[in-house]
Amino acid sequence: MTAPDPHADPRAFLEHLYRAAVHRALPLHNTAAFLPPPPRGRTLVLGAGKAGGAMAQAVEALWPRDAPLSGLVVTRYHHTPPRPAGLPQRIEVVEAAHPVPDAAGLRAAERILALTRGLTPDDLVLCLISGGGSALLTLPAEGLSLEEKQRINRELLESGANIVEMNCVRKHLSRIKGGRLAAACAPARVVTLTISDVPGDDPSVIASGPTVPDASTCADAVAILQRYGIAVPGAIMSLLEQGALETPKPGDAVFQGQPVHLIATPQQSLEAAAAAARAAGLDAHILSDEMEGESREVGKVQAALARAVAQRGQPFRRPCVILSGGETTVTVRKQAEGTPRGRGGRAGEFCLGLAQALQGQPGVWALAADTDGIDGMEDNAGAFVAPDTLGRALAQGMKVDTFLSRNDAYGYFSALGDLVVTGPTHTNVNDFRALLVL
């Protein structure tokens, strides 16, 4: 891909870097090296995540045509990629809701667990796990209804809890996550292929780790629920406090000889974007692939960095690109009665905070987007910020502070024509942020 001229078209150039990052994480480019040989028995493919449909197609394309292959994978609504001509479908792909689970996800999880019955030591289970699987693979603990699980999930998403905290709770309120799917597959061999969407690439956090041991405890889950003021039914809280909903732990024999392969990571995608920037003649700097924190505050910190580069050439010389990834959070502010609820996700809120702190700094442009193509629950991947963003908004009577106060990044950038809309990308290595300083 030839890069657009960053000086002539900064937005097109930043979108080019985003596409380079996404391309690096596509399953078909990363799966072959990690596939085991066909077993003596049958091969069952199970999986969940936003990349699930594309991961299933990659396995179908790479698996020997004469070797048995079947299974079931669940992905987000509208995230199943078009099927290549001539590729037979051997793995069923179903769709469900994200980030709040629904009945379709519950049915898929029940079916996946049912498929593990009757497996033998001669069988192989390929588990295809990617970000989003926590919501898509929903099977509430005994005594917990889907409606209660939905409410808890929604409150966690709006609380400002980070992904490790959220998934600790999800694992302990599930019958399939936190290593329980691997336990159900015994005595078959389990090989997990996973695409990381979490800071630190911890497989036990990705999609709440259905096939890996869980070091967190019921007590940890209780502490998180209490920290964020999230209620659970009394009977469930009692089970948590008694440790009755504990997950399989490291050292459990069920995980011995069951490899887990990270086939795509946020760092790899940031490196691909950096290489694309350097190919266009710009210096590129990766801050981190593990950034966490409140989205707007991360935006303000990166604005300070960009201003220092633009004004003083420190700590980097311009022209340059500054890249980062990770998973920030958004704490949804309570609104007065009758106030419209804001729309937007982590990337958009980052851009609001960034624009507010940049204050129209000349020579700085930015793009932030989720690599799955969906920022939160909206139809955009993220947003674009330019030196004239605040000025164009004020000309329409829009103050950035007002939109930040109601978490309405979508409304702000939509009115400016600065949403980044890509549609589902069929992969997911989490947040992508690029600042261009010329």
KEFI-985970 format. One record per residue (C-alpha): y, x, z. Coordinates in nm, 2 decimals. Last residue first. Layout:
BEGIN
<site v="Y" u="X" w="Z"/>
...
END
This chain:
BEGIN
<site v="1.81" u="0.45" w="1.13"/>
<site v="1.62" u="0.32" w="1.43"/>
<site v="1.31" u="0.10" w="1.35"/>
<site v="1.15" u="-0.06" w="1.65"/>
<site v="0.78" u="-0.17" w="1.62"/>
<site v="0.59" u="-0.39" w="1.85"/>
<site v="0.23" u="-0.51" w="1.81"/>
<site v="0.06" u="-0.72" w="2.08"/>
<site v="-0.31" u="-0.78" w="2.09"/>
<site v="-0.59" u="-0.61" w="1.89"/>
<site v="-0.71" u="-0.94" w="1.73"/>
<site v="-0.88" u="-0.99" w="1.40"/>
<site v="-0.90" u="-1.28" w="1.15"/>
<site v="-0.53" u="-1.25" w="1.05"/>
<site v="-0.45" u="-1.61" w="1.12"/>
<site v="-0.12" u="-1.72" w="0.94"/>
<site v="0.14" u="-1.46" w="0.87"/>
<site v="0.47" u="-1.61" w="0.99"/>
<site v="0.73" u="-1.37" w="1.13"/>
<site v="1.01" u="-1.60" w="1.26"/>
<site v="1.36" u="-1.48" w="1.16"/>
<site v="1.50" u="-1.77" w="0.97"/>
<site v="1.78" u="-1.79" w="1.22"/>
<site v="1.70" u="-2.14" w="1.34"/>
<site v="1.33" u="-2.04" w="1.37"/>
<site v="1.43" u="-1.73" w="1.58"/>
<site v="1.60" u="-1.94" w="1.85"/>
<site v="1.36" u="-2.24" w="1.86"/>
<site v="1.05" u="-2.01" w="1.87"/>
<site v="1.20" u="-1.80" w="2.15"/>
<site v="1.24" u="-2.10" w="2.37"/>
<site v="1.14" u="-1.98" w="2.72"/>
<site v="1.40" u="-2.22" w="2.88"/>
<site v="1.63" u="-1.96" w="3.04"/>
<site v="1.57" u="-1.72" w="2.75"/>
<site v="1.71" u="-1.98" w="2.50"/>
<site v="2.02" u="-2.02" w="2.71"/>
<site v="2.07" u="-1.65" w="2.75"/>
<site v="2.05" u="-1.60" w="2.37"/>
<site v="2.34" u="-1.82" w="2.31"/>
<site v="2.32" u="-2.05" w="2.01"/>
<site v="2.64" u="-2.21" w="1.86"/>
<site v="2.53" u="-2.15" w="1.50"/>
<site v="2.78" u="-1.86" w="1.46"/>
<site v="2.65" u="-1.74" w="1.80"/>
<site v="2.31" u="-1.70" w="1.64"/>
<site v="2.44" u="-1.51" w="1.35"/>
<site v="2.62" u="-1.27" w="1.58"/>
<site v="2.32" u="-1.22" w="1.81"/>
<site v="2.09" u="-1.13" w="1.52"/>
<site v="2.34" u="-0.91" w="1.34"/>
<site v="2.18" u="-0.58" w="1.44"/>
<site v="1.84" u="-0.72" w="1.34"/>
<site v="1.55" u="-0.87" w="1.53"/>
<site v="1.23" u="-1.01" w="1.38"/>
<site v="0.98" u="-1.25" w="1.53"/>
<site v="0.62" u="-1.32" w="1.62"/>
<site v="0.29" u="-1.43" w="1.47"/>
<site v="0.42" u="-1.78" w="1.39"/>
<site v="0.24" u="-2.11" w="1.41"/>
<site v="0.28" u="-2.17" w="1.78"/>
<site v="0.04" u="-2.17" w="2.07"/>
<site v="0.10" u="-1.81" w="2.20"/>
<site v="0.22" u="-1.60" w="1.91"/>
<site v="-0.04" u="-1.65" w="1.64"/>
<site v="-0.12" u="-1.39" w="1.36"/>
<site v="-0.41" u="-1.23" w="1.55"/>
<site v="-0.21" u="-0.91" w="1.57"/>
<site v="0.06" u="-1.07" w="1.79"/>
<site v="0.40" u="-0.99" w="1.66"/>
<site v="0.71" u="-0.79" w="1.75"/>
<site v="0.95" u="-0.67" w="1.48"/>
<site v="1.26" u="-0.46" w="1.54"/>
<site v="1.58" u="-0.34" w="1.38"/>
<site v="1.83" u="-0.09" w="1.51"/>
<site v="2.11" u="0.08" w="1.31"/>
<site v="2.40" u="-0.09" w="1.48"/>
<site v="2.35" u="-0.21" w="1.83"/>
<site v="2.40" u="-0.59" w="1.83"/>
<site v="2.39" u="-0.63" w="2.20"/>
<site v="2.06" u="-0.44" w="2.23"/>
<site v="1.99" u="-0.60" w="2.57"/>
<site v="2.00" u="-0.96" w="2.45"/>
<site v="1.81" u="-0.88" w="2.13"/>
<site v="1.53" u="-0.70" w="2.32"/>
<site v="1.50" u="-0.99" w="2.57"/>
<site v="1.48" u="-1.24" w="2.29"/>
<site v="1.24" u="-1.02" w="2.10"/>
<site v="1.00" u="-0.98" w="2.39"/>
<site v="1.01" u="-1.36" w="2.43"/>
<site v="0.91" u="-1.40" w="2.07"/>
<site v="0.62" u="-1.15" w="2.11"/>
<site v="0.49" u="-1.31" w="2.43"/>
<site v="0.49" u="-1.67" w="2.31"/>
<site v="0.72" u="-1.95" w="2.20"/>
<site v="0.83" u="-2.30" w="2.26"/>
<site v="1.07" u="-2.43" w="2.52"/>
<site v="1.02" u="-2.77" w="2.69"/>
<site v="1.31" u="-3.01" w="2.64"/>
<site v="1.51" u="-3.08" w="2.95"/>
<site v="1.45" u="-3.44" w="3.08"/>
<site v="1.40" u="-3.33" w="3.44"/>
<site v="1.53" u="-2.98" w="3.49"/>
<site v="1.31" u="-2.70" w="3.37"/>
<site v="1.06" u="-2.47" w="3.55"/>
<site v="1.05" u="-2.13" w="3.40"/>
<site v="0.74" u="-2.01" w="3.22"/>
<site v="0.64" u="-1.66" w="3.33"/>
<site v="0.56" u="-1.48" w="3.01"/>
<site v="0.32" u="-1.18" w="3.01"/>
<site v="0.29" u="-0.86" w="2.82"/>
<site v="-0.04" u="-0.74" w="2.66"/>
<site v="-0.06" u="-0.39" w="2.51"/>
<site v="0.11" u="-0.23" w="2.21"/>
<site v="0.39" u="0.01" w="2.13"/>
<site v="0.56" u="0.17" w="1.84"/>
<site v="0.90" u="0.35" w="1.80"/>
<site v="0.99" u="0.43" w="1.43"/>
<site v="1.23" u="0.70" w="1.34"/>
<site v="1.55" u="0.80" w="1.17"/>
<site v="1.66" u="0.92" w="1.41"/>
<site v="1.58" u="1.19" w="1.66"/>
<site v="1.38" u="1.10" w="1.97"/>
<site v="1.46" u="1.12" w="2.34"/>
<site v="1.75" u="1.11" w="2.26"/>
<site v="1.94" u="1.11" w="1.94"/>
<site v="2.26" u="1.01" w="2.12"/>
<site v="2.37" u="0.67" w="2.00"/>
<site v="2.07" u="0.54" w="1.80"/>
<site v="1.81" u="0.71" w="2.02"/>
<site v="1.97" u="0.60" w="2.34"/>
<site v="2.01" u="0.25" w="2.20"/>
<site v="1.65" u="0.23" w="2.11"/>
<site v="1.54" u="0.34" w="2.46"/>
<site v="1.77" u="0.08" w="2.63"/>
<site v="1.63" u="-0.18" w="2.39"/>
<site v="1.27" u="-0.08" w="2.49"/>
<site v="1.35" u="-0.15" w="2.85"/>
<site v="1.51" u="-0.48" w="2.77"/>
<site v="1.21" u="-0.59" w="2.57"/>
<site v="0.97" u="-0.50" w="2.85"/>
<site v="1.19" u="-0.72" w="3.07"/>
<site v="1.17" u="-1.01" w="2.83"/>
<site v="0.79" u="-0.98" w="2.81"/>
<site v="0.72" u="-0.96" w="3.18"/>
<site v="0.49" u="-0.66" w="3.24"/>
<site v="0.22" u="-0.48" w="3.05"/>
<site v="0.21" u="-0.19" w="2.81"/>
<site v="-0.13" u="-0.05" w="2.73"/>
<site v="-0.11" u="0.08" w="2.37"/>
<site v="0.16" u="0.33" w="2.47"/>
<site v="0.48" u="0.48" w="2.35"/>
<site v="0.37" u="0.57" w="2.00"/>
<site v="0.63" u="0.77" w="1.81"/>
<site v="0.68" u="0.78" w="1.44"/>
<site v="0.90" u="1.01" w="1.24"/>
<site v="1.00" u="0.87" w="0.91"/>
<site v="0.92" u="0.99" w="0.55"/>
<site v="0.74" u="0.68" w="0.42"/>
<site v="0.40" u="0.84" w="0.48"/>
<site v="0.52" u="0.89" w="0.84"/>
<site v="0.57" u="0.52" w="0.88"/>
<site v="0.22" u="0.44" w="0.74"/>
<site v="0.06" u="0.70" w="0.97"/>
<site v="0.24" u="0.54" w="1.27"/>
<site v="0.11" u="0.20" w="1.16"/>
<site v="-0.25" u="0.33" w="1.15"/>
<site v="-0.20" u="0.51" w="1.48"/>
<site v="-0.09" u="0.18" w="1.63"/>
<site v="-0.40" u="0.01" w="1.49"/>
<site v="-0.63" u="0.28" w="1.64"/>
<site v="-0.45" u="0.24" w="1.98"/>
<site v="-0.50" u="-0.13" w="1.98"/>
<site v="-0.88" u="-0.09" w="1.94"/>
<site v="-1.15" u="-0.16" w="1.69"/>
<site v="-1.53" u="-0.12" w="1.70"/>
<site v="-1.57" u="-0.08" w="2.07"/>
<site v="-1.94" u="-0.06" w="2.11"/>
<site v="-2.14" u="-0.19" w="2.41"/>
<site v="-2.50" u="-0.06" w="2.45"/>
<site v="-2.77" u="-0.25" w="2.64"/>
<site v="-3.02" u="0.01" w="2.77"/>
<site v="-2.98" u="-0.10" w="3.13"/>
<site v="-2.76" u="-0.41" w="3.16"/>
<site v="-3.02" u="-0.64" w="3.31"/>
<site v="-3.11" u="-0.37" w="3.57"/>
<site v="-2.79" u="-0.45" w="3.76"/>
<site v="-2.61" u="-0.12" w="3.83"/>
<site v="-2.27" u="-0.27" w="3.77"/>
<site v="-2.26" u="-0.62" w="3.91"/>
<site v="-2.38" u="-0.97" w="3.79"/>
<site v="-2.12" u="-1.23" w="3.88"/>
<site v="-2.07" u="-1.41" w="4.22"/>
<site v="-2.03" u="-1.78" w="4.24"/>
<site v="-2.19" u="-1.82" w="4.58"/>
<site v="-1.96" u="-1.56" w="4.74"/>
<site v="-1.90" u="-1.79" w="5.04"/>
<site v="-1.52" u="-1.80" w="4.97"/>
<site v="-1.59" u="-1.88" w="4.60"/>
<site v="-1.83" u="-2.16" w="4.69"/>
<site v="-1.58" u="-2.30" w="4.94"/>
<site v="-1.31" u="-2.29" w="4.67"/>
<site v="-1.54" u="-2.48" w="4.43"/>
<site v="-1.60" u="-2.75" w="4.69"/>
<site v="-1.23" u="-2.78" w="4.76"/>
<site v="-1.13" u="-2.83" w="4.40"/>
<site v="-0.91" u="-2.55" w="4.27"/>
<site v="-0.54" u="-2.50" w="4.34"/>
<site v="-0.32" u="-2.23" w="4.18"/>
<site v="-0.05" u="-2.09" w="4.41"/>
<site v="-0.01" u="-1.77" w="4.22"/>
<site v="-0.12" u="-1.54" w="4.50"/>
<site v="-0.37" u="-1.79" w="4.63"/>
<site v="-0.56" u="-1.81" w="4.30"/>
<site v="-0.55" u="-1.43" w="4.27"/>
<site v="-0.68" u="-1.38" w="4.63"/>
<site v="-0.97" u="-1.63" w="4.57"/>
<site v="-1.07" u="-1.45" w="4.25"/>
<site v="-1.07" u="-1.11" w="4.43"/>
<site v="-1.29" u="-1.26" w="4.70"/>
<site v="-1.53" u="-1.39" w="4.43"/>
<site v="-1.56" u="-1.03" w="4.32"/>
<site v="-1.46" u="-0.79" w="4.04"/>
<site v="-1.70" u="-0.52" w="3.92"/>
<site v="-1.84" u="-0.73" w="3.64"/>
<site v="-2.13" u="-0.61" w="3.44"/>
<site v="-2.12" u="-0.65" w="3.06"/>
<site v="-2.24" u="-0.93" w="2.82"/>
<site v="-1.99" u="-1.21" w="2.88"/>
<site v="-1.70" u="-0.97" w="2.95"/>
<site v="-1.41" u="-1.21" w="3.03"/>
<site v="-1.31" u="-1.22" w="2.65"/>
<site v="-1.23" u="-0.85" w="2.68"/>
<site v="-1.20" u="-0.78" w="3.06"/>
<site v="-1.55" u="-0.64" w="3.12"/>
<site v="-1.52" u="-0.44" w="2.79"/>
<site v="-1.22" u="-0.25" w="2.94"/>
<site v="-1.00" u="-0.14" w="2.64"/>
<site v="-0.73" u="0.00" w="2.87"/>
<site v="-0.48" u="-0.28" w="2.80"/>
<site v="-0.67" u="-0.57" w="2.64"/>
<site v="-0.73" u="-0.69" w="2.29"/>
<site v="-1.04" u="-0.49" w="2.22"/>
<site v="-1.27" u="-0.57" w="1.93"/>
<site v="-1.63" u="-0.58" w="2.06"/>
<site v="-1.98" u="-0.52" w="1.93"/>
<site v="-2.24" u="-0.58" w="2.19"/>
<site v="-2.60" u="-0.48" w="2.15"/>
<site v="-2.85" u="-0.68" w="2.36"/>
<site v="-3.22" u="-0.60" w="2.36"/>
<site v="-3.43" u="-0.91" w="2.45"/>
<site v="-3.57" u="-0.96" w="2.80"/>
<site v="-3.32" u="-1.09" w="2.89"/>
<site v="-3.07" u="-1.30" w="2.69"/>
<site v="-2.96" u="-1.51" w="2.99"/>
<site v="-2.86" u="-1.20" w="3.18"/>
<site v="-2.65" u="-1.08" w="2.89"/>
<site v="-2.47" u="-1.42" w="2.88"/>
<site v="-2.41" u="-1.40" w="3.26"/>
<site v="-2.22" u="-1.07" w="3.23"/>
<site v="-1.89" u="-1.21" w="3.36"/>
<site v="-1.89" u="-1.51" w="3.13"/>
<site v="-2.16" u="-1.77" w="3.08"/>
<site v="-2.17" u="-2.00" w="3.38"/>
<site v="-1.80" u="-1.98" w="3.45"/>
<site v="-1.56" u="-2.01" w="3.74"/>
<site v="-1.61" u="-1.65" w="3.86"/>
<site v="-1.54" u="-1.51" w="3.51"/>
<site v="-1.23" u="-1.72" w="3.46"/>
<site v="-1.08" u="-1.60" w="3.79"/>
<site v="-1.13" u="-1.24" w="3.70"/>
<site v="-1.01" u="-1.31" w="3.35"/>
<site v="-0.67" u="-1.43" w="3.47"/>
<site v="-0.62" u="-1.13" w="3.70"/>
<site v="-0.72" u="-0.88" w="3.43"/>
<site v="-0.50" u="-1.06" w="3.17"/>
<site v="-0.19" u="-1.05" w="3.39"/>
<site v="-0.07" u="-1.34" w="3.60"/>
<site v="0.28" u="-1.47" w="3.49"/>
<site v="0.20" u="-1.81" w="3.62"/>
<site v="0.21" u="-2.01" w="3.29"/>
<site v="-0.12" u="-1.89" w="3.15"/>
<site v="-0.29" u="-1.93" w="3.50"/>
<site v="-0.16" u="-2.28" w="3.52"/>
<site v="-0.30" u="-2.37" w="3.18"/>
<site v="-0.64" u="-2.22" w="3.27"/>
<site v="-0.65" u="-2.40" w="3.60"/>
<site v="-0.57" u="-2.73" w="3.43"/>
<site v="-0.83" u="-2.68" w="3.16"/>
<site v="-1.10" u="-2.59" w="3.41"/>
<site v="-1.01" u="-2.90" w="3.60"/>
<site v="-1.05" u="-3.11" w="3.29"/>
<site v="-1.37" u="-2.94" w="3.19"/>
<site v="-1.51" u="-3.04" w="3.53"/>
<site v="-1.62" u="-2.79" w="3.80"/>
<site v="-1.93" u="-2.89" w="4.00"/>
<site v="-2.15" u="-2.63" w="3.84"/>
<site v="-1.93" u="-2.35" w="3.70"/>
<site v="-1.75" u="-2.43" w="3.38"/>
<site v="-1.89" u="-2.33" w="3.04"/>
<site v="-1.60" u="-2.22" w="2.82"/>
<site v="-1.66" u="-1.97" w="2.54"/>
<site v="-1.34" u="-2.04" w="2.34"/>
<site v="-1.10" u="-1.98" w="2.63"/>
<site v="-1.24" u="-1.65" w="2.74"/>
<site v="-1.33" u="-1.56" w="2.39"/>
<site v="-0.97" u="-1.52" w="2.29"/>
<site v="-1.00" u="-1.15" w="2.23"/>
<site v="-1.31" u="-1.04" w="2.06"/>
<site v="-1.69" u="-1.04" w="2.12"/>
<site v="-1.97" u="-1.03" w="1.87"/>
<site v="-2.30" u="-1.02" w="2.06"/>
<site v="-2.60" u="-0.90" w="1.85"/>
<site v="-2.92" u="-1.01" w="2.02"/>
<site v="-3.23" u="-0.82" w="1.92"/>
<site v="-3.59" u="-0.95" w="1.97"/>
<site v="-3.91" u="-0.75" w="2.04"/>
<site v="-3.85" u="-0.78" w="2.42"/>
<site v="-3.87" u="-1.16" w="2.38"/>
<site v="-3.62" u="-1.44" w="2.35"/>
<site v="-3.75" u="-1.79" w="2.45"/>
<site v="-3.42" u="-1.94" w="2.56"/>
<site v="-3.11" u="-1.75" w="2.44"/>
<site v="-3.02" u="-2.02" w="2.19"/>
<site v="-2.95" u="-2.26" w="2.47"/>
<site v="-2.67" u="-2.04" w="2.60"/>
<site v="-2.51" u="-2.04" w="2.26"/>
<site v="-2.54" u="-2.42" w="2.24"/>
<site v="-2.38" u="-2.48" w="2.58"/>
<site v="-2.10" u="-2.24" w="2.48"/>
<site v="-2.04" u="-2.42" w="2.16"/>
<site v="-2.04" u="-2.76" w="2.33"/>
<site v="-1.78" u="-2.64" w="2.58"/>
<site v="-1.57" u="-2.49" w="2.31"/>
<site v="-1.57" u="-2.82" w="2.13"/>
<site v="-1.48" u="-3.00" w="2.45"/>
<site v="-1.16" u="-2.80" w="2.49"/>
<site v="-1.03" u="-2.47" w="2.62"/>
<site v="-0.66" u="-2.38" w="2.67"/>
<site v="-0.57" u="-2.07" w="2.48"/>
<site v="-0.73" u="-2.16" w="2.24"/>
<site v="-0.93" u="-2.46" w="2.11"/>
<site v="-1.26" u="-2.46" w="1.92"/>
<site v="-1.42" u="-2.37" w="1.59"/>
<site v="-1.78" u="-2.33" w="1.48"/>
<site v="-1.94" u="-2.05" w="1.28"/>
<site v="-2.31" u="-2.06" w="1.20"/>
<site v="-2.46" u="-1.73" w="1.10"/>
<site v="-2.68" u="-1.70" w="0.79"/>
<site v="-2.41" u="-1.79" w="0.54"/>
<site v="-2.49" u="-1.64" w="0.20"/>
<site v="-2.22" u="-1.41" w="0.05"/>
<site v="-2.20" u="-1.47" w="-0.32"/>
<site v="-1.83" u="-1.54" w="-0.33"/>
<site v="-1.66" u="-1.42" w="-0.01"/>
<site v="-1.62" u="-1.69" w="0.26"/>
<site v="-1.27" u="-1.78" w="0.35"/>
<site v="-1.18" u="-1.67" w="0.70"/>
<site v="-1.25" u="-1.88" w="1.01"/>
<site v="-0.94" u="-1.88" w="1.22"/>
<site v="-0.83" u="-2.24" w="1.15"/>
<site v="-0.93" u="-2.35" w="1.51"/>
<site v="-1.02" u="-2.05" w="1.72"/>
<site v="-1.37" u="-1.89" w="1.69"/>
<site v="-1.72" u="-1.97" w="1.80"/>
<site v="-2.03" u="-1.78" w="1.68"/>
<site v="-2.38" u="-1.91" w="1.64"/>
<site v="-2.70" u="-1.73" w="1.52"/>
<site v="-2.94" u="-1.63" w="1.25"/>
<site v="-3.07" u="-1.32" w="1.08"/>
<site v="-3.41" u="-1.23" w="0.95"/>
<site v="-3.42" u="-0.91" w="0.74"/>
<site v="-3.46" u="-0.93" w="0.36"/>
<site v="-3.08" u="-0.94" w="0.30"/>
<site v="-3.03" u="-0.62" w="0.51"/>
<site v="-2.73" u="-0.67" w="0.74"/>
<site v="-2.39" u="-0.55" w="0.60"/>
<site v="-2.25" u="-0.86" w="0.45"/>
<site v="-2.38" u="-1.10" w="0.72"/>
<site v="-2.26" u="-0.86" w="0.99"/>
<site v="-1.91" u="-0.85" w="0.84"/>
<site v="-1.91" u="-1.23" w="0.79"/>
<site v="-1.99" u="-1.28" w="1.16"/>
<site v="-1.71" u="-1.04" w="1.26"/>
<site v="-1.47" u="-1.23" w="1.04"/>
<site v="-1.56" u="-1.56" w="1.20"/>
<site v="-1.55" u="-1.42" w="1.55"/>
<site v="-1.21" u="-1.24" w="1.52"/>
<site v="-1.04" u="-1.50" w="1.74"/>
<site v="-1.32" u="-1.48" w="1.99"/>
<site v="-1.68" u="-1.57" w="2.06"/>
<site v="-2.02" u="-1.44" w="1.98"/>
<site v="-2.40" u="-1.48" w="1.93"/>
<site v="-2.61" u="-1.33" w="1.66"/>
<site v="-2.99" u="-1.35" w="1.69"/>
<site v="-3.21" u="-1.10" w="1.52"/>
<site v="-3.58" u="-1.17" w="1.52"/>
<site v="-3.88" u="-0.95" w="1.62"/>
<site v="-3.96" u="-0.60" w="1.51"/>
<site v="-3.59" u="-0.51" w="1.53"/>
<site v="-3.35" u="-0.46" w="1.24"/>
<site v="-3.17" u="-0.12" w="1.27"/>
<site v="-2.86" u="-0.10" w="1.50"/>
<site v="-2.51" u="-0.19" w="1.36"/>
<site v="-2.24" u="0.04" w="1.50"/>
<site v="-2.14" u="0.24" w="1.19"/>
<site v="-2.13" u="-0.07" w="0.97"/>
<site v="-1.88" u="-0.27" w="1.18"/>
<site v="-1.53" u="-0.11" w="1.14"/>
<site v="-1.39" u="-0.19" w="0.80"/>
<site v="-1.55" u="-0.54" w="0.78"/>
<site v="-1.41" u="-0.62" w="1.12"/>
<site v="-1.04" u="-0.59" w="1.04"/>
<site v="-0.86" u="-0.37" w="1.29"/>
<site v="-0.71" u="-0.11" w="1.05"/>
<site v="-0.58" u="-0.39" w="0.83"/>
<site v="-0.39" u="-0.54" w="1.12"/>
<site v="-0.20" u="-0.22" w="1.20"/>
<site v="-0.12" u="-0.16" w="0.83"/>
<site v="0.00" u="-0.52" w="0.80"/>
<site v="0.24" u="-0.46" w="1.10"/>
<site v="0.37" u="-0.15" w="0.94"/>
<site v="0.44" u="-0.33" w="0.61"/>
<site v="0.62" u="-0.61" w="0.81"/>
<site v="0.84" u="-0.33" w="0.95"/>
<site v="0.93" u="-0.21" w="0.60"/>
<site v="1.00" u="-0.56" w="0.48"/>
<site v="1.24" u="-0.62" w="0.77"/>
<site v="1.41" u="-0.28" w="0.71"/>
<site v="1.49" u="-0.35" w="0.34"/>
<site v="1.70" u="-0.09" w="0.18"/>
<site v="1.69" u="0.18" w="0.45"/>
<site v="1.32" u="0.12" w="0.53"/>
<site v="1.23" u="0.15" w="0.15"/>
<site v="0.92" u="-0.07" w="0.11"/>
<site v="0.59" u="0.11" w="0.18"/>
<site v="0.34" u="0.14" w="-0.10"/>
<site v="0.00" u="0.00" w="0.00"/>
END
